[in-house]
Amino acid sequence: MTGKVRNLLAGLGEMIDGFAPAEGPPPGTLWPFIRWCLAGSWPVIVLAAVLSGLAGGMEVGAAWLLGVLVDSTSAGSDGYFGENLGLIVLYVVFYLLLRPLFFGASAAFNGIVLPPNLAPLIQSRLHRWSLGHSVTFFDNDFAGRIAQKQMQTATALVNVVTEVINAGAFAVATLVGALAMLTAIDWRIGLALLVWLVGYFYMIRWFLPRIRVRSKNRAAARANVTGQIVDTITNIKTVKLFGHTEHEDEAAIDALQGYRQTALAFGYLSTGFRFALMGTAGLLPVILVLGAVLLWQGGQATPGEIAATGAIAMRIAQMTGWVSFTLMTVYANVGEVEDGMRTLTPPHALTDAPDATPLPRISGRIAYEDVSFAYGRQVGGVEGIDLVVEPGQKIGIVGASGAGKSTLVALLMRLYDTEAGRITLDGTDIRTVTQDSLRRQIAMVTQETAMFNRSAMENIRYGRPDASDEEVFAAARRAEAHDFILSLRDHRGREGYDAHLGERGVKLSGGQRQRIALARAFLKDAPVLVLDEATSALDSEVEAAIQSTLTDIMEGKTVIAIAHRLSTLAAMDRIIVLDAGRIVEDGTHDTLLARDGLYARYWNRQSGGFIHADAAE
C-alpha cells in the first residue's frame, strides 16, 4: 500500500511539465500575461479549483447534517440510535471519510501539483525571455534587480493561483451552498445573507484595488533597494579603495527610506481593511441567528434549522475574514506581478529574422560593407566602414579610445545591428542567420574577462561544453593557466579545477582571469578569433610564454586583434588604423611606419611599459 501511495503522489507531481517553453513573447497586459505564464497547466488548475470547491461544499454539508441531527434528537426516544442508524452512519462516514477525502485531495493539489511545478514553469519562461534580450537591456538595469524581478513575479503569480483556488473556489462553493440551504429554511434568511454579501463585496471592491496599487509601489521600492545593495556589493572593492563606505550607506538608506514609506502606506490601508472586515463579519451571525430564532418563535423554523443557521453563519463569518485577507494577499501579489511585467516583458530589441537559419562552419571571410553605427546617437561609433578580411588573414586594429575599435567587434558578434550597411561571413549576411550559430563561429577574448562563480573546469569548458577533462587540461596548459589552477582552493575546501572562482572571478588576479579566458577560447577552436586587449592584464614574462601559443592558435584562423600595446600587432598581416569612427590607414606594420602617418605617431609615442620601436627592432 505504501508503494502505491508513493507512486500516486509521484504521479501527481508529474501532472504539469514544469519546464515547458512558452509560445511567443510575454504580453504586456495582466491577464494575457498570466495566460502566457500558465499556458499548458490550465486543465490541472481547473481540476484543483473543482476539488477546492467540493471541499467548500463539505462545510455546508456539515451544517446541514448538524441541523438534521438536532431535529432527530429532539423528536427521538430511548431507542434513538436504533431508530436513526442510517443517519448516524451517514454522519460518521461524512466526517471520517468524505470530508477528509475531499480536503486531502485539495491539499495534495495545492502542495504537490501546483506550487512545485508552476514556480519553475513561470520562472523558466521569464528567464528564457530575458536571455533573449540584447546587451543594451542588461546595460540599462541592475543585474540583481532583473534576477529579483524574475523570482518575484514567479512567486507572486504562484501565490495568486494557489490562493484563488484555496480561498476563491472554496468560498464560492460554500457561499452558494449556504445561500441555497438558508433559502430552503426560509427565503427571508436567504435574502438576509444575500444583502450581507452585497455589502461585503462592495467593501472588498473598494479596498482591494487600492491595496493592489500600493503593493505595486511597495514592490518597486523593494526592488530598488535590492538593486542598490547588489550594485554596491558587486563593486565592493571600488567602494573600499575610494573610502566611500559612508556614501554607499547613505545611498542604501535613501532607497530603504523610499521602501519604508511605501510599506507604511500599504500598512495603513491594510489596517483599515482589517477593522472594516471584522465589523462586517461580526454582523452576519447577529442577523442570521437572531432571525432564525424569531422564525422559531413564530413556529416557522425548527431547533435543527436554528443550529444549522448558526453553524453556517459562524463558518461564513470566520471564512470571510480568511478569504478577505487572502484576497488582499492576492491583490498584493497581482501588484507585484504587474511591477515585474514592466521590467520583464519589453520586446526583444535584437532578434533573429523569421527565416533565420543556422550558420554552417565557415572558412572565415569577413566583409564590412559601408557599415555605420552610432548607438542611436548623432556622433560616435563607426561610419562608412569598408573592410574585407580574407580567410586565415590576421589583422590588428589600432586607434585612440572612442575611435570605434570595440564597436567593430560588437557589430561582428551582432551584439548590435548596423544602422547602415551590412556585415557578411563567407558572403552570408549575419542578420540572416541565428545569433547563437553566428557566435559559435567566433572565439573572443576581451580585456574585461567574464567569469562565472563556478569551478575553473566549468569556466574553461564553457568554450565547448562537450569537451573532455583532458581537452580542458590541454587548453589550460596552452594558456599558461594549468599550474596556477592546480594551486587554487576556495572557501569550501574545493581545490584545483574544482575550486570556484567567485562572482565575476574576483578571487583571481586580472592576469589569471585572462589566462582562463584564453583557455576557453582555445578550447572553442572557432574559425574566427577576436582578441580585444586579450593580453593586456598579463605581465611581460607570461605574455612572452603565451605568445608562441597564440601564434599556434591563430594558424589557419581569421584573426582580429585590438591592442594598445602596438608591439603585439607588429607581426599581423595588416593593421587597420581607426580615427573618429573611420578607417584612415590600412597596411603592414612596416608600410604604415614608412608612411609616417597616425600609426607611426602612435608607435613613436609608446614608451615606459610599452615596447618602443628600437626595442622591437
N, C-alpha and C positions, 0 to 999 in steps of 0.2 A: 504493500500500500504506500509506504514511504517513497519508493521509487516512482510509483505512478503520480503521486503528488508532485514530486520533484520534476518529472517530465512535463506535467501540466503547467507548472509555474514557468519552466523554461520555455514552453510553447507560448505562454502569454507574453514573455519578454521579447519574442521574435515577431509579434504581430505587426510592428511598424519597422520599416527599414530606416534606421537612424542616420543613414549617410546618403540617402538618395539625392541626386542632384536636382536642382530646380530648373524649370524651363523659362528661358527669357530673363530679362533684368527684373530686379525688385521694383514694384510700383512705388510711387511717391505719396500715395494717399493711404489712409489707415486700413480700411477693410480689404482692398485689393492686396495690400502688403501682407496682411495676416493670412489671406488665402494663399499667397505665394509661399510664405514661410511654411505653411502647414500642408501644402499640396501632397496628396498621397496618403495622408493619415486621417482624413475626414471620416471614412466609414468607421474606423475604430473609435474616434472621438464621439460620434453619434451613438455608438453602442454603449460607450461609457456613460453618456448622458441618460440613455434609457434605463440602465441599471441604477443610476443615481435617483432617477425619477421613481422607479419601483421601490427603492429603499425609502423614499419620502412617502410613498403611499402606505408603507407599513405603519407610519405614525398615525395616520387616520384610522387604519385598521385596528391599531391598539386601542384608540379612544372608543371606537365603536364596540369592540369586544368588552371593554370595561363597562360600558353602559348596559349591554345585554346581560352581563354577569350580575350587575347590581339589581337589575329588574328581576332576573330569575331568582335571586336570593330573597328579595322582598316577597315574592309570591311562592317561595319554596316551603317544604315541610321537613319533617325529621328525616325523610329519605331523599334528601336533596341530591346527593352525589349519584345515587342510582337513577333518579328521575332525569338528571341533566348530564348523563355520562358523555353524550356526544359533544355538548358544549364544552365540557371540561377537557376532553381530548383535543378539541379544536384549539382551546386556549393554550394547552401545553405544546402542541405541535407548532402553533404560531410563534410562541416565544423561544422555543428550544430549537426549532428547525428553520421555519420560513424566514423569520426576521434575521437571524444570524446569517442565513444563506445569502440573502439579498445585500445586506450590509457588507458581508465579507467579499462578495463578488465586486461590489462597488469599490471597496478598499483596495482590492487586488489591481483593478484597472488604474486607480489613482496612485498606487505605489509601485507597481511593476511595469505596467504597459505604457503609461503616458510620460511622466517626467523623465525616466531614464532614456527614453528614445526621442522625445520631442526636443530636449535640450541639445543633444548633438546634431539632430536634423537641422534645427534652425541655425545654430552657430556655424556648422559646416557650410551651409549655404551662404551665410553672410560673409564668412571668411573667404570662401571661394570667389565671391563677387569682389571683395576688397582686393584680393590678389591680382585681379584683372585691371585695376586702376593704373594709370601712368604714374611715373615717379613724381610728377608735379603734385598729384593728390597727396602723397605722403610728405612731400616737402612743405606743404601748406598747413600741416597739422602736427600734433604731438603723436608719437608712436604709442605711448601709453594710453592716450585718450581714445585712439581708434580701437585698440585692443579692448579697453574697458567698454566702449560702446557695443562691440560685438557681444560680450558677455552680458552686459546689462540688458540689451534688447532681447537676447535669447531667454535669459532668466525671467524677465518681466512677462514675456509672452507665454512662457510655460505656466507661470503663476496665473495669468488671465484664464488660460484654458482650464486648468485644474480647479480653480476657484469657481468659475462659471458652472462647471459640471458639479462640483461638490455642493455649492450653495444654490446656484440658479435652478438647475434641473430638479434638485431635491425640494427646494422651496416651492417651485411652481406646482409640482405634483402634490405636495402637502396642502397648499392653499386651495387648489382646485378640488381635491378630495374633501377638505374641510368645508368648503362652501357647499358642496353637494350634500354632505352629511347634515350640516346645520339647517339647510333649506328643507331637507326631509323631515327634520324635527319640527320646525315652524318657519314659514317663509320670512317672518319678521326677524328671527335670529340670523338667518342668512343675509337679509338686507343690511342688518347692523354690521355684520362682518364686511360686506361689500363696501359700505360707506367708509368704514375704518380703513380699508385697503386703499380707497381713492385718496384719502388724506395722507396715508403713509407714503404712497408712491409720489404724491405731489411734493412731500418733504424731500424724498430721495432725489427727485428731479431737480430740485433747487440746489441741493448741496453738492451732488456728485460732479457735475460739470466744473464747478469751481475748484473742487478737490483735484480734478484732472489737470487743470491749468497750473495750479500751484505745485503739483507733483512734477509736472514737466519742468517748471522753473527750478525746482529743487534738484532734479536730476542733472540739468545743465550746469548748475553751480557746483555740484559734486564732481562732475567730470572735469570741470575747470580746475578744481583742487588737485585731482589726480594728475592731470596734465602738467600742472605747475611743479608738483613734487617730483614726478618722474623726470621732468626736464632737468631739475636741479640735481637729482641723484645721478642721472646719466652723465652729467658734466661735473661731477663732484671734484675731480682733480683741478679743473679750471677754477672752481669756487675756492678751493683751498689755496691755489697758487696766487690768486688775486686778493686773498683775505676778505672775501665777500660773504662770509657766513651770515653776518647780520643783515646784509642786503637781501639774501635769499630767504632768511627768516621773515623779513618784512613782506616779501612778495607772497610767501605762503600764508601769512596772516591776512593779507588783503583778500586772497582767494577764499580762505576759511571764513572771513567776515561775510563775504557775499553768500557763502553757503549757509552760514548761521541765520542770516536774515530770511532767506527763502525757507529754511527749516522752521523758523518761528512763525512765518506766515501760514505755512501748512499746519503747524500745531494749533494755532488759534482757531482755524476753521474746523479742524477735526475735533477739537474740544467742544465747540458749539454744536457740532453734529451729534456728539455723544449725549449732550444734555437733551436736545430735541428728540433724539431717538428713545431715550429712556422714558421720557414723558409720554410719548406716543405709544410705546409698547405697554406701559403700565395701564393705559386707558382701556385696552382691549379686554382683559379679564373682568374689569369692573362692569363694562357694558354687557358682555355675553353672559356671565354667570348670574348677575342680578336680573337680567332679562329672562333667563331660564327659570329662575326662582319665581318671578312674577307669573310666568306662564303656568308653573306648577301650582301656585296658589289658585289660579283660575281653572285648575283641572285640565290644562292643555299640554302638560309635559309630565313625564314620569321621573322618579328619582334617578333612574339609569340615564335618562336623557340629560338631566342636570349634571350628573357625573361626567358623561361623555363631553358635554359642552365645556365644563370646567377643565377637563383634561386637555381638550384641543385648544382652548383659549390660553392656558398656561404654556402649552407647547409652542403655539404660534408666537406668543409674547417673547418667549426665550429665543425662538428661532429667528424672529425678525431682528433682534439685536445682533445675533451671529451673522445673519445674512447681510445686514446693513454694513457691519464692519468689513465683511468680505467684499461687498460691492465697493466700499471705499478703497479697499486694497486693490480691487480690480481696476478702478478708475485711476488710482495712483500708478499702477503698473502700465495702464494704457498710456498715461502721460509719459512714462519712461520709454515706452516703445516709440511714441511719436518723436521724442527727443533723439532717440537713436536713429530713427529714419532720416532725420535731417543730415546726419553725418554719413550714413552708410548707403543711401540709395541714389546719390547722384550718378548720372550715366557715365560710362567709361569715356574718357576724352580721346583715347587712342585705342582703336580696335582693329581686329583682323577684318579684311574685306569678306563679304558674304561668301565669295567663291575662292577664298584663300586656300592654297594647297601647301603641303609641307615642302620645304626646300631640300632637294636631294644633295648628296655630297658634292661640293663644288671644287673647282680647281683653284679658285681664289682670285679671279679678276675683279677688281673693284673700280667702279666708274662713278664719279660725281659729275652730273650734267647740269651746269648752270644752277647750282644749288644756292639758295638763300634761306636764312633762318635767323630771326632776331628775338625769339622768345615772346612774340607778340608785341614787341616794342618798336619804336622807330629806329633805334640805334642798338648796336651790339650784335653778337653772334657772327655770322658769316654772310658774305654777299657775292653772288656771281661766281661760285667756285666751279671750275672745270678741272678735273684731275682724274687721270687713269693710272691705276696701279696694276701692272701685269702679274699673272700668276707667278709666285715664287720671288717676286721683287720685294726688296726691303727699303722702306723709305723712312726718313726721320722728319718730324715736324717741329719747327722752331718758331718762336715768336714771343713777344712780351706778354705779360699777364693780360688777359682780356682780348688777345688777338684772335681767338676763335679755335684754338687747338682742341680743347676738350669738346667743343661743340661739334667739330667734325666727327669725332669718335662717337659721341652720343647719337648723332644722326645715323651713323653707320649701324649702330646697335638698335636703331629705331626706338630709342627712349623718347624721342620726339619725331614728329613728321615734318618734313621740309615744308616751308611756306611757299617755295618756288623751286622748280627743277625736280630732279629725281636722282636716286642712287640705285645702281644695279650691281648685282653679284652674278658673274658669268652671264651677263646680259639680261638677267631677271630683275625686274623692279621689285625692291624689297617690300613694297606695300602690297604686293600680290601674293605674298607667302605668309604663313603663320609666324607670329613673333617668336614663339618658342623654337621652331625649327631654324629660324634665322640665327638666333643667339647660340644655338648648339654648334653652329659652324664657326663661331668666333670665340677664341680664348682671350680673356682680357685680365690684365693685372694693373691695378690702379695705385696711385700714391696713397689714397685713403682706403687701405685694405679692410675688407669686411670679414669679420669672424663671427661665427655663431657660438653661443655658450653651450658648446657640445665638445666631444672629445677631439683631440688632434686628428685621430683617424677619420672621424666623420667630416671634419672640416676639409681635409685633403680629398677625401673620397667624393665630396660634393662635385668635383670636376667630372667624375664619371661614376655614378652610383653603383654600377655593376662591377667595378674593378676589384680584383682580389687584394688580400692583405699584402702580398709580395709586390704587386704593382704599386700600391701606395708607398711601401717602403722604398722602392726604387725611385719613385718620383721625389720623395723627400730627400734621398741621398743626392740626387742631381741638383736639388735646390739648396744644398748645404744645410738642410734642416734636420736630418736624421739624428745627429749627435745631441743637439740641444733638446730635441723632443724626448729622447730617452731619459734625460735628467729631470723632466717635468714631474711635479707632484701637486695635486690640488688639495683643497681643504678637507676632502673626504677620504684622502689616502689613495686615490687612484693615481697611477704612475704611467709614465711614458706615453704611448699612443692612446691610452685610455683616459689620461688626465683631461679634465675640462678646462677650457681656455678663458672662462669668464665672459661676461657680457661684452660684446664687440672686441673680444680678445684682449681685455685690459690687463691680463696677467702676463702678457708678453711685451717685450720691447718692440719698437717700431720695426727694427730690422728683422726680428723673429717673425712678426706678423707678415712682413713682405715675403720672407722665405717660404712660409706656409702657403701664401697666395701664389707664389711661383710654382710650388709643387702641385697645387691644384690645377694650374694652367697646363703644366707639363702633362699631368695625368689626363686632362681633357683631350689633348692631341688633336685640336681643331685645325682646319686648313688655313685659317686666318688667325694671326696672333697680334694683339694690340697691347702695347706696353706704354702705359701713361705714368711716367716717372716711376717705373717699376723697381728701380734700384736706388731710389733717392734716399731711402732710410738705411741703406747698407753702408757699413764702413768700407774703406778702400780695400782692406785685406779680403773681406768676404766678397766684395764686388769683383775683385780680381779672380777669386776662386770660382765664382759662379759664371764669369763672363764666357769661359770656354763652353760651359754647359749651355748657356744661352745661344751661343753660336751653333751648337749642335741642334738645339731645339728649333732654331729658325730655319734650318736646312729644309728646303722644299716647301716652305710655307710663305704665304704673303704676310709681310710684317709692316705694321705701322707703329712707330715708336715716337713718343713725345718725351723730350728731356730738356731740362735747363742746363744740365751738365753736357756741354756740346761734345766733349771728347768721346762720350758713349755713342755718338751718332756719326763719328768721322768715317767709320767703315761701311756706312749704309750705301746702297746703290744710288740713292737720290736723297736730297734734302730739300724739303719744301719750307719756305720762309713765309710766314703769315704776318700781316700788319693791318690792324684795323679791320679784320674780317676778310681780307683779300690775299690772294697769293701774289707776292711781289717778286719772289725769286724761286728758281727751280733748277737744281743741278747737283753734281757731286760736290763733295767737300772741297776738293782742290779747285774745281771750276768756280765755286762761289767765293773762295778766298781770292782767286785771281781777279774776280770781278770787282772786288773791293767795295761791295755794297753793304747792305744791312747785316747780312750774315757775317761778313768779315769784321764789322764793328762789334757784333756780339762776341765773336771769337777773341778779338783783341782785348775786350774789356774783362774777360774772365781772369780771375786771379785768386789767391788765397786757397780756399777749399776746392776750387775748380782747377782742372788741369790746364795749364797755359799752353799756347801753341808750341813754344820751344820745347817744353817737356814732352809733348805728344810726338814731336819730330824726333 
